[in-house]
Amino acid sequence: MSNTVEHPSHYNIGKYEVIDVINDWRLNFQLGNAIKYIARAGRKDPSKTVEDLEKARFYIDYEINRLKGGGEK
């Protein structure tokens, strides 16, 4: 089944759907979002590839800061 709500094509690349990887790996919100934005970079809207990667970086930086004890930025 492929549709824009349950199985959007920009998250269905190859054998594994992004949501299944995030859940299987038991990633928290920040890391799950980073994976999501990396996986879809340029696939949902090719003109927003850099924006998707910047969003991934934001979530990774947020998680690094949280782990270092800095809380939110």
N, C-alpha and C positions, 0 to 999 in steps of 0.2 A: 504494500500500500504506500503510495507516495502522494502527499498533498502538502500544502503550505503550512498547515497547523501541526499535524502529527508527525510527518516525515518530510520536512523541507529538503529539497534536492541539494541545497548548499551545505547541508550537514550530512548528506548521504554520499560519501565518496569512498569507493572501494567496498570492502567487505563489512566494515564496522560503522555504525552510526555513532556520532559524537556523544550523544546522551548515554549510550551503552558503555562506551569507554570511560566516561566520567564516573558513572555509577560503579562499574566493575573495579576501577582503581580507587574508589572511595575518596575522591578529591573533594576538598572543601569548596565553598562558593568562589573564592578568588581564583584558585587553580583551575577549577572547572570552567570559569569564564575565560581564562587565558587560553586554555585548550580550544574552547569553542571559537574564539576570535581567530586563533591561528588556523584552525581547520577551515574556516569559511573565508579567510582572507582572499579577496578578489573573486569569490565564487557567487556571492549574493549580488554584489554590485562591483564590477571590475574597477570602476572609478574611485572606489573607497578602500582599495587594498591597503594603502598606507594607514588610513584611519583605523581599519580593523587591527592592524599590527600595533598601532599606538595604543589601542584599547587593551590588547593583550599585555603590552608592556606596563600599562597602568596597573592592571591586576597583579602582575608579577611583582612590581615595585611595592604595591600595597602589602602583599603577603610577606615580602622580605622585611619591610618596615615593622609589620606586626610581629614577626618572629624575633626581631631584634629588640622588641619591647617598646617600640616607638608608638604603638597604637596607630591611629589614623594620621594621615599627612596633614 
